[in-house]
Amino acid sequence: MRLRIRDLREDKDLTQKQISEYLMCDQSLYSKYERGEREIPLHLIIKLADYYDVSIDYLVGRRSEKR
């Protein structure tokens, strides 16, 4: 599954550190989520979808429309 979390973060000119602080996780762990090395927990996917104001389906690459 290719998440769009990196693209959304970069579109907002945010750093991995800023997002990891919002998610209350370590920056190195968040980096692994972006690279697909670790599976991101559902509760964090929901939190990111709310943060970026996109649907979960968009975030996880199942839809091309943001909402």
N, C-alpha and C positions, 0 to 999 in steps of 0.2 A: 504494500500500500504506500503510495507516494503522498505524503502530507504536504500541504501548501504552507506550513508554518514558517519556513524560511522566507518564502516569497512575500508573505504578508508582513513579516517582521521588517524585512528590508524596504518594502514599500512605505512603511511608516518611519523609516530611518531610526529604528531602535536597535539596541545591541542585545546580544544573547544574555548578557548580565542583567539588563533591565527586565527582560521577559522572565528570566529565571527567578528574579526577586519577586515579581508579581505572582509567579506560580509557587513561590516558597520552596524552591529546589536549588540544588547546586548547579552552577553554570556548566560544569563539565557534563553533568547528567542531561541538561537541556540540549547541549551540543550533540549528544548521542541520539536524542530524539530527532533532531533535525537531520542528522545523517542516516537515520534509519537503523542505527546499531542497537537501539533499545526500543521496545514497544511503549508508546506513551499511554498511560492509564486513561480510562474513559473520563474520569472526573476532571483531568487536566485538558482533555479535548473539549469538553463542555465549557470549561473556564476560558479557553482560548477562543472558542467560537463566539462566546459572549463578548470577550474583550475586543475582538476584531469586527464584531457585528456581522458575522457571516453564519450560514447554516453549517451544521456538523457535516452534512453531505458534501458541501463545498470544501470544507477544511480537509476532509479525507480523500478528496478527488473523485467523488461519485457524481458530482454535478458541476456544470460549468457556470451556473448562475450563483451569485454570492448569497442570495436569499431564497 
